[in-house]
Amino acid sequence: MEKRPFFSVEEVPPMFGGGKRDWSVDVLRCTSCFMVCGLHAFIHTLYYNIPVDAQSSEWLHYLLYRMIFGSPTVLFVMVSGIFFLSPERNVTAKKVWKKNVVKMTSAYLFWSLVYALYRIWMMDPAPEITPRFFIQQWLIEPYHMWYIPMILGLYILCPILRPITATRDRKLFLYIILIFIGTLILCTIRDWPGLPYGKTYIDPALNKTPIGLFGQYPMWMLFGWIAYSYRPTRGFRYLIYALGIAATLFGIWCNLFNWIHTGDTTVVATTQKFSILIILKNTALFYFIVTVFRNHQFSERGKKYLRKLSDNTLIIYLIHMLFMYFMFDRNFLFDLGWSPWIVPWIYAFIAYIGGGIVAEIFHMVWNPIKVKLFPKPPRQPRPDAAPAGTGNTGQAAPAAVQSADAALAGKGSTGQAAPAGTPEAKTDSCNSGQNRI
């Protein structure tokens, strides 16, 4: 076997069209969704609700998990790229607008209304509810709902990005990745605390030139499809894992460095979405999950629950903050003296599992209503399909032709009986046996 170069990738078979489900993508979706729950749990319990001292163990604990759970929506975007930018799928602008845009807009309006009702219910004292006040509350989106307009914009851009993936040009993909990584490096230097020239020179360059666009979410979507479609060698993959771990530890050091020099406990931008540290960490996690679970043999029960969680990740994402707010407002578990090292994990699991249960109940209630409100029309037969017993023209075959066909039954293409042992004889034997059964 020829040894592959260290820095090389291998194109993998397409996910769609083979009839086999890639469970690693479901694990990616479930993992990114849990990371969202974990991130919000740690932010609210260790950062907002507890006075954090930068020298305390809670602060170091928060920094560690802030980097581990940081920017999980990037993984969501990468998974969306796998589905929407795959050349094997027929994703047209009409389908995107008719299905995905309508679905996400409806979800955005509905869940914004739910959160508005919860905010009004929790207000003390109770406000005077007027139409103007209610609309204002409805339009004040929860901060985690920013994801919906962002993903809507990416769906609209999909028909523009798909011709890029259809080329399957490795040199073009390498060029895109290099510009993508270079842009993120510039963004990281720009946001680095303590560097006086980052904002002065790099920020104007990124704002005045289109190169800044290569660090935005459309590139994350494109990068997700490229990373899924081309797998690195084992040694190259281990290097990516090492860089991901190093980026996580370096991000923690960045925040400590910022606190030492400025006294500010605010998480620095170098550990946020558009940072080279985030792409290294998420790429390492992406390849680890895909490598481990792509060919993993799940039990039937495991497949069942994994499919349910994967299919409900959007609803879990939308509803998990209701569970969080309910626990935050009541200071759940903290009044019992529980350790702040444990409580965020409990919050995350309650929000994640609870969101999954609510999603299942929602589907049980909504699906029958949807069938009645929006019945699907019956499938029409294809225009070129000929009725049974007719030829290509749709006319009944003459009697002489039908009798000739009957006379040829059990014979080869020459009209003679097929000798024993030939493919024709074997096929006829199998078919006749099936008819007898």
One Martini backbone bead per residue (centre of mass of N, CA, C, O) as a GRO file, in nm:
protein
  437
    1MET     BB    1   0.096   0.037   0.023
    2GLU     BB    2   0.066   0.360  -0.022
    3LYS     BB    3   0.201   0.629   0.122
    4ARG     BB    4   0.077   0.898   0.269
    5PRO     BB    5   0.088   1.203   0.317
    6PHE     BB    6   0.059   1.387   0.589
    7PHE     BB    7  -0.067   1.641   0.420
    8SER     BB    8  -0.356   1.474   0.368
    9VAL     BB    9  -0.651   1.382   0.180
   10GLU     BB   10  -0.972   1.204   0.176
   11GLU     BB   11  -1.226   1.112  -0.008
   12VAL     BB   12  -1.553   1.059   0.069
   13PRO     BB   13  -1.836   0.930   0.065
   14PRO     BB   14  -2.140   1.015   0.027
   15MET     BB   15  -2.412   1.051   0.237
   16PHE     BB   16  -2.598   1.065  -0.004
   17GLY     BB   17  -2.769   0.786  -0.173
   18GLY     BB   18  -2.689   0.505   0.001
   19GLY     BB   19  -2.903   0.443   0.253
   20LYS     BB   20  -2.702   0.547   0.484
   21ARG     BB   21  -2.661   0.642   0.805
   22ASP     BB   22  -2.487   0.905   0.965
   23TRP     BB   23  -2.433   0.915   1.307
   24SER     BB   24  -2.221   1.141   1.344
   25VAL     BB   25  -2.413   1.378   1.278
   26ASP     BB   26  -2.600   1.335   1.519
   27VAL     BB   27  -2.382   1.373   1.733
   28LEU     BB   28  -2.313   1.660   1.654
   29ARG     BB   29  -2.589   1.785   1.712
   30CYS     BB   30  -2.613   1.696   2.010
   31THR     BB   31  -2.351   1.825   2.111
   32SER     BB   32  -2.407   2.122   2.033
   33CYS     BB   33  -2.667   2.144   2.201
   34PHE     BB   34  -2.536   2.086   2.479
   35MET     BB   35  -2.331   2.319   2.466
   36VAL     BB   36  -2.540   2.539   2.487
   37CYS     BB   37  -2.650   2.461   2.763
   38GLY     BB   38  -2.377   2.475   2.911
   39LEU     BB   39  -2.302   2.767   2.853
   40HIS     BB   40  -2.555   2.902   2.984
   41ALA     BB   41  -2.517   2.778   3.263
   42PHE     BB   42  -2.231   2.897   3.326
   43ILE     BB   43  -2.291   3.193   3.285
   44HIS     BB   44  -2.529   3.222   3.504
   45THR     BB   45  -2.381   3.085   3.756
   46LEU     BB   46  -2.060   3.200   3.727
   47TYR     BB   47  -2.114   3.513   3.618
   48TYR     BB   48  -2.393   3.651   3.705
   49ASN     BB   49  -2.484   3.530   3.999
   50ILE     BB   50  -2.178   3.531   4.076
   51PRO     BB   51  -1.929   3.665   4.238
   52VAL     BB   52  -1.631   3.714   4.062
   53ASP     BB   53  -1.310   3.606   4.125
   54ALA     BB   54  -1.011   3.588   3.954
   55GLN     BB   55  -0.886   3.400   4.209
   56SER     BB   56  -1.092   3.193   4.186
   57SER     BB   57  -1.212   2.879   4.118
   58GLU     BB   58  -1.465   2.968   3.958
   59TRP     BB   59  -1.316   3.126   3.740
   60LEU     BB   60  -1.144   2.893   3.628
   61HIS     BB   61  -1.383   2.713   3.569
   62TYR     BB   62  -1.519   2.902   3.369
   63LEU     BB   63  -1.288   2.922   3.161
   64LEU     BB   64  -1.277   2.626   3.084
   65TYR     BB   65  -1.586   2.600   2.993
   66ARG     BB   66  -1.584   2.837   2.796
   67MET     BB   67  -1.396   2.688   2.592
   68ILE     BB   68  -1.539   2.417   2.557
   69PHE     BB   69  -1.839   2.563   2.497
   70GLY     BB   70  -1.752   2.749   2.283
   71SER     BB   71  -1.919   2.815   2.006
   72PRO     BB   72  -2.155   2.595   1.913
   73THR     BB   73  -2.286   2.726   1.656
   74VAL     BB   74  -2.061   2.647   1.462
   75LEU     BB   75  -2.140   2.348   1.449
   76PHE     BB   76  -2.418   2.394   1.334
   77VAL     BB   77  -2.317   2.522   1.070
   78MET     BB   78  -2.147   2.282   0.973
   79VAL     BB   79  -2.385   2.083   0.955
   80SER     BB   80  -2.548   2.247   0.751
   81GLY     BB   81  -2.336   2.217   0.527
   82ILE     BB   82  -2.368   1.913   0.484
   83PHE     BB   83  -2.668   1.933   0.382
   84PHE     BB   84  -2.687   2.204   0.187
   85LEU     BB   85  -2.394   2.147   0.014
   86SER     BB   86  -2.469   1.890  -0.114
   87PRO     BB   87  -2.467   1.770  -0.439
   88GLU     BB   88  -2.674   1.522  -0.386
   89ARG     BB   89  -2.867   1.747  -0.325
   90ASN     BB   90  -3.187   1.909  -0.389
   91VAL     BB   91  -3.109   2.247  -0.348
   92THR     BB   92  -3.324   2.503  -0.387
   93ALA     BB   93  -3.456   2.810  -0.375
   94LYS     BB   94  -3.750   2.718  -0.354
   95LYS     BB   95  -3.713   2.520  -0.115
   96VAL     BB   96  -3.594   2.715   0.087
   97TRP     BB   97  -3.836   2.917   0.093
   98LYS     BB   98  -4.076   2.709   0.132
   99LYS     BB   99  -3.944   2.561   0.390
  100ASN     BB  100  -3.713   2.691   0.570
  101VAL     BB  101  -3.800   2.988   0.598
  102VAL     BB  102  -4.084   2.934   0.705
  103LYS     BB  103  -4.004   2.762   0.949
  104MET     BB  104  -3.811   2.967   1.095
  105THR     BB  105  -4.010   3.205   1.114
  106SER     BB  106  -4.225   3.059   1.280
  107ALA     BB  107  -4.041   2.986   1.518
  108TYR     BB  108  -3.961   3.274   1.592
  109LEU     BB  109  -4.246   3.388   1.653
  110PHE     BB  110  -4.344   3.179   1.858
  111TRP     BB  111  -4.102   3.184   2.072
  112SER     BB  112  -4.116   3.488   2.122
  113LEU     BB  113  -4.398   3.473   2.247
  114VAL     BB  114  -4.333   3.286   2.481
  115TYR     BB  115  -4.116   3.472   2.614
  116ALA     BB  116  -4.303   3.714   2.652
  117LEU     BB  117  -4.503   3.577   2.845
  118TYR     BB  118  -4.293   3.512   3.062
  119ARG     BB  119  -4.201   3.800   3.125
  120ILE     BB  120  -4.479   3.909   3.208
  121TRP     BB  121  -4.527   3.701   3.439
  122MET     BB  122  -4.246   3.794   3.601
  123MET     BB  123  -4.345   4.065   3.659
  124ASP     BB  124  -4.250   4.311   3.922
  125PRO     BB  125  -4.495   4.442   3.877
  126ALA     BB  126  -4.771   4.425   3.712
  127PRO     BB  127  -4.843   4.519   3.407
  128GLU     BB  128  -4.976   4.714   3.162
  129ILE     BB  129  -5.158   4.571   2.902
  130THR     BB  130  -5.080   4.664   2.582
  131PRO     BB  131  -5.040   4.642   2.254
  132ARG     BB  132  -4.767   4.788   2.252
  133PHE     BB  133  -4.632   4.632   2.482
  134PHE     BB  134  -4.662   4.349   2.362
  135ILE     BB  135  -4.502   4.396   2.099
  136GLN     BB  136  -4.240   4.475   2.234
  137GLN     BB  137  -4.198   4.200   2.378
  138TRP     BB  138  -4.201   4.030   2.119
  139LEU     BB  139  -3.947   4.186   1.981
  140ILE     BB  140  -3.788   4.089   2.230
  141GLU     BB  141  -3.541   3.893   2.206
  142PRO     BB  142  -3.377   3.645   2.294
  143TYR     BB  143  -3.041   3.608   2.279
  144HIS     BB  144  -3.051   3.309   2.145
  145MET     BB  145  -3.228   3.404   1.877
  146TRP     BB  146  -3.005   3.500   1.673
  147TYR     BB  147  -2.976   3.231   1.511
  148ILE     BB  148  -3.218   3.247   1.316
  149PRO     BB  149  -3.144   3.484   1.125
  150MET     BB  150  -2.870   3.366   1.049
  151ILE     BB  151  -2.971   3.093   0.921
  152LEU     BB  152  -3.149   3.226   0.713
  153GLY     BB  153  -2.924   3.360   0.552
  154LEU     BB  154  -2.782   3.092   0.479
  155TYR     BB  155  -3.012   2.963   0.322
  156ILE     BB  156  -3.018   3.186   0.102
  157LEU     BB  157  -2.704   3.123   0.017
  158CYS     BB  158  -2.688   2.826  -0.082
  159PRO     BB  159  -2.725   2.855  -0.400
  160ILE     BB  160  -2.440   3.003  -0.413
  161LEU     BB  161  -2.251   2.777  -0.272
  162ARG     BB  162  -2.299   2.506  -0.427
  163PRO     BB  163  -2.114   2.542  -0.683
  164ILE     BB  164  -1.853   2.502  -0.521
  165THR     BB  165  -1.896   2.202  -0.429
  166ALA     BB  166  -1.949   2.081  -0.721
  167THR     BB  167  -1.647   2.091  -0.823
  168ARG     BB  168  -1.432   1.937  -0.647
  169ASP     BB  169  -1.189   2.144  -0.590
  170ARG     BB  170  -0.907   2.127  -0.410
  171LYS     BB  171  -0.768   2.396  -0.469
  172LEU     BB  172  -1.006   2.572  -0.398
  173PHE     BB  173  -1.041   2.474  -0.104
  174LEU     BB  174  -0.759   2.553  -0.008
  175TYR     BB  175  -0.789   2.854  -0.067
  176ILE     BB  176  -1.028   2.902   0.123
  177ILE     BB  177  -0.895   2.804   0.388
  178LEU     BB  178  -0.657   3.000   0.393
  179ILE     BB  179  -0.827   3.258   0.404
  180PHE     BB  180  -0.989   3.183   0.652
  181ILE     BB  181  -0.749   3.153   0.850
  182GLY     BB  182  -0.619   3.430   0.800
  183THR     BB  183  -0.861   3.598   0.897
  184LEU     BB  184  -0.873   3.481   1.188
  185ILE     BB  185  -0.593   3.578   1.268
  186LEU     BB  186  -0.652   3.878   1.236
  187CYS     BB  187  -0.886   3.885   1.440
  188THR     BB  188  -0.718   3.793   1.683
  189ILE     BB  189  -0.514   4.027   1.680
  190ARG     BB  190  -0.721   4.256   1.700
  191ASP     BB  191  -0.848   4.129   1.989
  192TRP     BB  192  -0.597   4.160   2.143
  193PRO     BB  193  -0.493   4.221   2.446
  194GLY     BB  194  -0.247   4.490   2.444
  195LEU     BB  195  -0.261   4.561   2.137
  196PRO     BB  196  -0.232   4.870   1.980
  197TYR     BB  197  -0.240   4.788   1.647
  198GLY     BB  198  -0.494   4.625   1.582
  199LYS     BB  199  -0.713   4.856   1.558
  200THR     BB  200  -0.549   5.047   1.368
  201TYR     BB  201  -0.487   4.835   1.114
  202ILE     BB  202  -0.668   4.574   1.091
  203ASP     BB  203  -0.957   4.680   1.108
  204PRO     BB  204  -0.958   4.856   0.848
  205ALA     BB  205  -0.879   4.625   0.656
  206LEU     BB  206  -1.135   4.446   0.712
  207ASN     BB  207  -1.350   4.674   0.642
  208LYS     BB  208  -1.237   4.768   0.342
  209THR     BB  209  -1.219   4.467   0.278
  210PRO     BB  210  -1.356   4.158   0.168
  211ILE     BB  211  -1.190   3.959   0.354
  212GLY     BB  212  -1.378   3.967   0.609
  213LEU     BB  213  -1.593   3.757   0.494
  214PHE     BB  214  -1.406   3.491   0.549
  215GLY     BB  215  -1.503   3.497   0.878
  216GLN     BB  216  -1.784   3.408   0.837
  217TYR     BB  217  -2.053   3.194   0.832
  218PRO     BB  218  -2.037   3.095   0.535
  219MET     BB  219  -1.752   2.967   0.582
  220TRP     BB  220  -1.836   2.764   0.795
  221MET     BB  221  -2.027   2.608   0.612
  222LEU     BB  222  -1.815   2.530   0.398
  223PHE     BB  223  -1.616   2.397   0.596
  224GLY     BB  224  -1.801   2.165   0.687
  225TRP     BB  225  -1.812   2.018   0.414
  226ILE     BB  226  -1.509   1.981   0.370
  227ALA     BB  227  -1.445   1.827   0.636
  228TYR     BB  228  -1.641   1.587   0.567
  229SER     BB  229  -1.530   1.510   0.265
  230TYR     BB  230  -1.230   1.544   0.399
  231ARG     BB  231  -0.985   1.327   0.521
  232PRO     BB  232  -0.733   1.290   0.720
  233THR     BB  233  -0.477   1.169   0.836
  234ARG     BB  234  -0.380   1.042   1.125
  235GLY     BB  235  -0.151   1.241   1.187
  236PHE     BB  236  -0.308   1.497   1.111
  237ARG     BB  237  -0.536   1.451   1.317
  238TYR     BB  238  -0.358   1.458   1.573
  239LEU     BB  239  -0.268   1.747   1.528
  240ILE     BB  240  -0.550   1.870   1.554
  241TYR     BB  241  -0.597   1.780   1.842
  242ALA     BB  242  -0.357   1.930   1.968
  243LEU     BB  243  -0.447   2.214   1.876
  244GLY     BB  244  -0.718   2.213   2.027
  245ILE     BB  245  -0.601   2.191   2.312
  246ALA     BB  246  -0.412   2.436   2.294
  247ALA     BB  247  -0.635   2.646   2.236
  248THR     BB  248  -0.786   2.611   2.502
  249LEU     BB  249  -0.550   2.687   2.693
  250PHE     BB  250  -0.484   2.961   2.558
  251GLY     BB  251  -0.760   3.093   2.615
  252ILE     BB  252  -0.726   3.095   2.920
  253TRP     BB  253  -0.468   3.268   2.922
  254CYS     BB  254  -0.589   3.519   2.792
  255ASN     BB  255  -0.777   3.590   3.032
  256LEU     BB  256  -0.553   3.612   3.245
  257PHE     BB  257  -0.393   3.832   3.099
  258ASN     BB  258  -0.619   4.042   3.103
  259TRP     BB  259  -0.649   4.057   3.411
  260ILE     BB  260  -0.356   4.135   3.489
  261HIS     BB  261  -0.357   4.413   3.302
  262THR     BB  262  -0.680   4.519   3.367
  263GLY     BB  263  -0.897   4.367   3.571
  264ASP     BB  264  -1.073   4.211   3.367
  265THR     BB  265  -1.345   3.955   3.349
  266THR     BB  266  -1.386   3.967   3.062
  267VAL     BB  267  -1.427   3.800   2.786
  268VAL     BB  268  -1.236   3.767   2.532
  269ALA     BB  269  -1.241   3.771   2.177
  270THR     BB  270  -1.034   3.528   2.132
  271THR     BB  271  -1.287   3.327   2.247
  272GLN     BB  272  -1.461   3.365   2.010
  273LYS     BB  273  -1.590   3.297   1.711
  274PHE     BB  274  -1.370   3.487   1.539
  275SER     BB  275  -1.132   3.251   1.587
  276ILE     BB  276  -0.860   3.045   1.577
  277LEU     BB  277  -0.927   2.889   1.838
  278ILE     BB  278  -1.210   2.788   1.751
  279ILE     BB  279  -1.135   2.631   1.494
  280LEU     BB  280  -0.947   2.430   1.636
  281LYS     BB  281  -1.143   2.314   1.840
  282ASN     BB  282  -1.385   2.236   1.644
  283THR     BB  283  -1.224   2.061   1.449
  284ALA     BB  284  -1.136   1.850   1.652
  285LEU     BB  285  -1.424   1.769   1.739
  286PHE     BB  286  -1.531   1.695   1.463
  287TYR     BB  287  -1.325   1.465   1.393
  288PHE     BB  288  -1.370   1.292   1.640
  289ILE     BB  289  -1.669   1.223   1.596
  290VAL     BB  290  -1.654   1.117   1.305
  291THR     BB  291  -1.442   0.892   1.358
  292VAL     BB  292  -1.591   0.733   1.590
  293PHE     BB  293  -1.916   0.735   1.463
  294ARG     BB  294  -1.937   0.646   1.163
  295ASN     BB  295  -1.887   0.308   1.238
  296HIS     BB  296  -2.078   0.279   1.462
  297GLN     BB  297  -2.256   0.031   1.656
  298PHE     BB  298  -2.570   0.069   1.722
  299SER     BB  299  -2.834   0.022   1.878
  300GLU     BB  300  -3.165   0.035   1.834
  301ARG     BB  301  -3.216   0.214   2.079
  302GLY     BB  302  -2.994   0.419   2.023
  303LYS     BB  303  -3.104   0.511   1.749
  304LYS     BB  304  -3.374   0.614   1.845
  305TYR     BB  305  -3.271   0.837   2.047
  306LEU     BB  306  -3.077   0.980   1.856
  307ARG     BB  307  -3.285   1.064   1.646
  308LYS     BB  308  -3.466   1.229   1.831
  309LEU     BB  309  -3.255   1.434   1.926
  310SER     BB  310  -3.167   1.529   1.645
  311ASP     BB  311  -3.456   1.623   1.543
  312ASN     BB  312  -3.481   1.824   1.825
  313THR     BB  313  -3.261   2.052   1.839
  314LEU     BB  314  -3.416   2.309   1.772
  315ILE     BB  315  -3.621   2.300   2.006
  316ILE     BB  316  -3.415   2.285   2.230
  317TYR     BB  317  -3.284   2.554   2.168
  318LEU     BB  318  -3.547   2.731   2.202
  319ILE     BB  319  -3.638   2.610   2.507
  320HIS     BB  320  -3.402   2.598   2.723
  321MET     BB  321  -3.436   2.891   2.852
  322LEU     BB  322  -3.687   2.830   3.018
  323PHE     BB  323  -3.548   2.647   3.216
  324MET     BB  324  -3.334   2.845   3.303
  325TYR     BB  325  -3.513   3.075   3.409
  326PHE     BB  326  -3.665   2.907   3.616
  327MET     BB  327  -3.404   2.840   3.782
  328PHE     BB  328  -3.283   3.123   3.822
  329ASP     BB  329  -3.531   3.269   3.961
  330ARG     BB  330  -3.508   3.032   4.207
  331ASN     BB  331  -3.226   2.934   4.280
  332PHE     BB  332  -3.161   2.652   4.203
  333LEU     BB  333  -2.974   2.474   4.461
  334PHE     BB  334  -2.830   2.717   4.603
  335ASP     BB  335  -3.003   2.715   4.868
  336LEU     BB  336  -2.865   2.421   4.943
  337GLY     BB  337  -2.541   2.449   4.893
  338TRP     BB  338  -2.440   2.393   4.626
  339SER     BB  339  -2.203   2.350   4.406
  340PRO     BB  340  -2.087   2.544   4.134
  341TRP     BB  341  -1.959   2.284   3.990
  342ILE     BB  342  -2.249   2.124   3.959
  343VAL     BB  343  -2.501   2.291   3.879
  344PRO     BB  344  -2.457   2.345   3.572
  345TRP     BB  345  -2.489   2.048   3.488
  346ILE     BB  346  -2.780   2.017   3.582
  347TYR     BB  347  -2.899   2.239   3.411
  348ALA     BB  348  -2.818   2.122   3.135
  349PHE     BB  349  -2.970   1.848   3.158
  350ILE     BB  350  -3.251   1.957   3.209
  351ALA     BB  351  -3.274   2.127   2.949
  352TYR     BB  352  -3.216   1.897   2.748
  353ILE     BB  353  -3.423   1.678   2.834
  354GLY     BB  354  -3.668   1.863   2.858
  355GLY     BB  355  -3.664   1.957   2.564
  356GLY     BB  356  -3.705   1.673   2.442
  357ILE     BB  357  -3.982   1.616   2.572
  358VAL     BB  358  -4.131   1.863   2.461
  359ALA     BB  359  -4.082   1.794   2.162
  360GLU     BB  360  -4.246   1.531   2.162
  361ILE     BB  361  -4.514   1.657   2.252
  362PHE     BB  362  -4.535   1.856   2.020
  363HIS     BB  363  -4.550   1.641   1.795
  364MET     BB  364  -4.802   1.488   1.900
  365VAL     BB  365  -4.988   1.744   1.866
  366TRP     BB  366  -4.908   1.874   1.578
  367ASN     BB  367  -4.918   1.656   1.355
  368PRO     BB  368  -5.230   1.611   1.334
  369ILE     BB  369  -5.289   1.909   1.273
  370LYS     BB  370  -5.114   1.935   1.016
  371VAL     BB  371  -5.267   1.725   0.845
  372LYS     BB  372  -5.541   1.883   0.849
  373LEU     BB  373  -5.439   2.168   0.751
  374PHE     BB  374  -5.191   2.020   0.555
  375PRO     BB  375  -5.263   1.842   0.314
  376LYS     BB  376  -5.140   1.607   0.108
  377PRO     BB  377  -5.126   1.549  -0.201
  378PRO     BB  378  -5.158   1.322  -0.420
  379ARG     BB  379  -4.984   1.138  -0.621
  380GLN     BB  380  -4.892   1.172  -0.939
  381PRO     BB  381  -4.859   1.031  -1.221
  382ARG     BB  382  -4.649   0.984  -1.453
  383PRO     BB  383  -4.663   1.073  -1.783
  384ASP     BB  384  -4.458   0.825  -1.881
  385ALA     BB  385  -4.645   0.619  -1.756
  386ALA     BB  386  -4.755   0.306  -1.824
  387PRO     BB  387  -4.993   0.105  -1.823
  388ALA     BB  388  -5.090  -0.189  -1.759
  389GLY     BB  389  -5.060  -0.369  -2.062
  390THR     BB  390  -4.880  -0.157  -2.206
  391GLY     BB  391  -4.717   0.047  -2.389
  392ASN     BB  392  -4.551   0.339  -2.455
  393THR     BB  393  -4.832   0.464  -2.577
  394GLY     BB  394  -5.086   0.333  -2.392
  395GLN     BB  395  -5.163   0.090  -2.556
  396ALA     BB  396  -5.291  -0.195  -2.618
  397ALA     BB  397  -5.191  -0.496  -2.675
  398PRO     BB  398  -5.203  -0.718  -2.889
  399ALA     BB  399  -5.298  -1.047  -2.894
  400ALA     BB  400  -5.053  -1.160  -3.053
  401VAL     BB  401  -4.840  -1.041  -2.865
  402GLN     BB  402  -4.935  -1.171  -2.599
  403SER     BB  403  -4.904  -1.466  -2.701
  404ALA     BB  404  -4.601  -1.442  -2.763
  405ASP     BB  405  -4.516  -1.378  -2.474
  406ALA     BB  406  -4.623  -1.640  -2.352
  407ALA     BB  407  -4.444  -1.831  -2.533
  408LEU     BB  408  -4.163  -1.699  -2.408
  409ALA     BB  409  -4.192  -1.826  -2.148
  410GLY     BB  410  -3.888  -1.961  -2.036
  411LYS     BB  411  -3.708  -1.800  -2.241
  412GLY     BB  412  -3.495  -1.665  -2.421
  413SER     BB  413  -3.405  -1.415  -2.647
  414THR     BB  414  -3.444  -1.635  -2.896
  415GLY     BB  415  -3.702  -1.838  -2.807
  416GLN     BB  416  -3.552  -2.046  -2.651
  417ALA     BB  417  -3.488  -2.270  -2.441
  418ALA     BB  418  -3.315  -2.264  -2.160
  419PRO     BB  419  -3.054  -2.391  -2.038
  420ALA     BB  420  -2.924  -2.549  -1.796
  421GLY     BB  421  -2.741  -2.301  -1.597
  422THR     BB  422  -2.842  -2.050  -1.694
  423PRO     BB  423  -2.950  -1.742  -1.618
  424GLU     BB  424  -3.234  -1.776  -1.729
  425ALA     BB  425  -3.304  -2.042  -1.582
  426LYS     BB  426  -3.258  -1.937  -1.295
  427THR     BB  427  -3.463  -1.708  -1.300
  428ASP     BB  428  -3.712  -1.878  -1.366
  429SER     BB  429  -3.691  -2.062  -1.119
  430CYS     BB  430  -3.724  -1.840  -0.907
  431ASN     BB  431  -3.992  -1.721  -1.001
  432SER     BB  432  -4.156  -1.986  -0.984
  433GLY     BB  433  -4.112  -2.027  -0.683
  434GLN     BB  434  -4.251  -1.766  -0.595
  435ASN     BB  435  -4.527  -1.832  -0.720
  436ARG     BB  436  -4.584  -2.079  -0.543
  437ILE     BB  437  -4.565  -1.920  -0.270
   0.00000   0.00000   0.00000
